[in-house]
Amino acid sequence: MQKNILKIKSGFTLAEILVTLTIIGIIAALTIPSLIQNVQDEQYKAAWKKDFAVISQATMQILYNNGGTISNVFASYNNAKNEYKEYLNFITECNGGAVLGACWHPDTITLKGLDGSDFGGIDSDSSGLILSNGSYCIFTIRPACVGGFCGSILVDVNGSKNPNLIGKDIFRIDVTTTSIMPEGAPNSMLEGVAGHTCSLDDSGYNCANEYLYR
């Protein structure tokens, strides 16, 4: 005579499910913001590489048209912007005092470093372009090149959006008599200068070079 065997199916209790969901929620809360930040950082780096490439191409064309030198090519800060705009796709241009609020952030006279400190401001003798991809470009280049340096180009790769930090979405290019170079590159103005490394406790200026080749 066959006996009936009672089969008991085991499963999760409601309490166990709730505990599991709580743990998953905590892990997600801890990891998702970091993942989002990492994705944004990679987007900034990719945008910076593209912007540097097009500005570099424009610079090579200007050099070619002027015998291989930038020295004494730009009669004024406006002239520098006017030269570059011939080789860059842009949607807006600005001169002098009109840069802030038109081609740059209206409330960002002082630049902020990665560590949150103030690291200089936008020179009043500057001109600007907003590129077709939305990037801001500020030109501070003069005809008198001192020690081979003629000025700089400041780029905000995501335009009007935050975070507006040097080394995050803002990068600087040194302009020499015969080339341009990302800040922090060999022989650039801030190469190896204390306080400007690509570190969270420094200005972040030298991230321009580090991210370009990473």
C-alpha positions in Angstrom: 0.0 0.0 0.0 1.5 3.3 -1.2 1.7 6.0 1.4 0.9 9.6 0.5 3.9 11.7 0.8 3.3 15.4 1.6 5.6 17.5 -0.5 6.4 20.9 0.9 7.8 23.6 -1.5 10.1 26.0 0.1 10.3 29.7 -0.9 11.2 33.2 0.2 9.1 34.9 2.8 7.8 38.4 2.4 10.3 39.6 5.0 13.2 38.0 3.1 12.2 39.7 -0.1 11.9 43.1 1.5 15.3 42.7 3.1 16.8 41.7 -0.3 15.2 44.7 -2.0 16.4 47.0 0.7 20.0 45.8 0.2 19.7 46.2 -3.6 18.4 49.7 -3.1 21.3 50.7 -0.8 23.9 49.3 -3.2 22.2 51.1 -6.1 22.2 54.4 -4.1 25.9 54.0 -3.4 27.1 53.0 -6.9 24.8 54.6 -9.4 25.9 58.2 -8.8 29.5 57.2 -9.1 28.7 55.4 -12.4 26.9 58.4 -13.7 29.8 60.7 -12.8 32.3 58.3 -14.5 30.2 58.4 -17.7 30.0 62.2 -17.6 33.8 62.5 -17.1 34.4 60.3 -20.1 32.0 62.5 -22.1 34.0 65.6 -21.1 37.2 64.0 -22.1 35.9 62.9 -25.5 34.5 66.4 -26.1 37.8 68.0 -25.1 39.7 65.7 -27.6 37.4 66.7 -30.4 37.6 70.4 -29.6 41.4 70.3 -29.3 41.6 68.5 -32.7 39.6 71.1 -34.6 41.4 74.1 -32.9 44.7 72.4 -33.7 43.7 72.1 -37.4 42.7 75.7 -37.5 46.0 76.7 -35.9 48.0 74.8 -38.5 46.1 76.6 -41.3 46.8 80.0 -39.7 50.5 79.1 -39.4 50.6 77.9 -43.0 49.1 81.2 -44.2 51.6 83.2 -42.2 55.0 81.6 -42.9 54.9 79.2 -40.0 54.6 81.7 -37.2 51.9 83.4 -35.1 54.1 86.1 -33.9 52.7 89.6 -34.9 49.9 87.9 -36.8 47.2 88.9 -34.4 47.0 92.7 -34.1 44.5 92.5 -31.3 42.4 90.0 -29.2 39.5 90.5 -31.7 41.8 89.8 -34.6 42.8 86.5 -33.0 39.2 85.4 -32.9 38.6 86.7 -36.4 41.5 84.6 -37.7 40.3 81.4 -36.0 36.6 81.8 -37.0 37.6 81.4 -40.6 38.4 77.7 -39.9 36.0 76.9 -37.1 32.3 76.1 -37.3 30.6 78.6 -34.9 27.2 80.0 -34.1 28.1 83.2 -32.1 31.1 85.5 -31.8 31.9 88.1 -29.1 34.4 90.9 -28.6 36.0 92.3 -25.4 33.6 93.1 -22.6 30.7 91.4 -24.4 32.3 88.0 -23.9 30.8 87.4 -20.4 27.2 86.5 -20.8 27.4 86.1 -24.5 30.2 83.7 -25.3 31.0 82.7 -21.7 29.1 82.2 -18.4 27.8 85.6 -17.2 28.5 84.7 -13.5 31.9 83.1 -14.1 34.4 86.0 -14.0 36.6 83.9 -11.8 37.6 80.4 -12.8 37.2 77.6 -10.3 39.7 74.8 -10.0 39.0 71.1 -9.2 39.6 71.9 -5.5 37.0 74.7 -5.7 39.5 77.5 -5.3 39.6 80.6 -7.5 42.3 80.5 -10.2 42.2 83.8 -12.1 39.5 85.3 -14.3 38.6 86.0 -17.8 40.8 88.7 -19.2 38.9 91.8 -20.4 41.1 91.8 -23.5 39.6 88.6 -24.8 37.2 87.6 -27.6 35.1 84.5 -28.0 33.3 82.0 -30.1 30.5 79.5 -29.4 31.3 76.6 -31.6 28.5 74.7 -33.5 28.7 71.9 -31.0 28.0 74.3 -28.1 31.5 74.6 -26.8 32.7 78.0 -25.5 36.1 79.3 -26.8 37.8 82.3 -25.3 40.9 83.8 -27.1 43.4 85.8 -25.2 46.2 86.1 -27.8 48.4 89.2 -28.4 50.9 90.1 -31.1 53.8 90.4 -28.6 54.8 86.9 -27.8 56.9 86.8 -24.7 59.4 83.9 -24.3 57.7 82.2 -27.2 54.2 82.3 -25.6 51.6 84.4 -27.3 48.5 83.8 -25.1 45.9 81.1 -24.5 42.6 79.7 -25.6 40.2 78.6 -22.9 37.6 76.0 -23.8 34.4 74.9 -22.0 33.5 71.7 -23.7 29.8 71.7 -22.6 29.1 75.3 -23.0 26.5 76.8 -20.6 26.1 73.7 -18.5 27.7 72.9 -15.2 30.0 72.1 -13.5 32.3 74.8 -14.9 35.5 73.6 -13.3 39.0 73.7 -14.7 40.1 70.1 -15.4 36.5 68.9 -15.5 34.8 70.6 -18.4 37.1 73.7 -18.8 40.5 73.3 -20.4 43.3 75.7 -21.4 45.5 75.7 -24.5 48.8 77.6 -24.6 49.5 79.4 -27.9 53.1 79.7 -28.9 54.8 81.4 -31.9 54.7 78.1 -33.9 52.1 75.8 -32.3 49.5 75.2 -29.7 49.7 72.8 -26.8 47.4 71.6 -24.0 48.2 73.0 -20.6 50.5 70.6 -18.8 52.3 69.4 -21.9 56.1 69.4 -22.1 57.3 73.0 -22.3 53.8 74.4 -21.6 53.5 77.3 -19.1 52.3 75.3 -16.2 54.1 72.0 -16.8 55.2 70.7 -13.4 54.1 73.9 -11.6 52.8 73.1 -8.1 49.1 73.7 -7.5 48.1 73.0 -11.1 48.3 69.2 -11.4 45.4 67.0 -12.4 44.4 66.3 -8.8 41.3 67.0 -6.8 43.3 69.2 -4.4 44.8 71.3 -7.2 43.6 73.6 -9.9 43.3 70.9 -12.5 44.9 73.0 -15.3 47.2 70.2 -16.3 44.3 67.8 -16.9 44.2 69.4 -20.4 47.3 67.4 -21.3 46.6 64.3 -19.2 43.1 63.7 -20.6 44.1 64.4 -24.2 46.4 61.4 -24.3 44.6 59.1 -21.8 
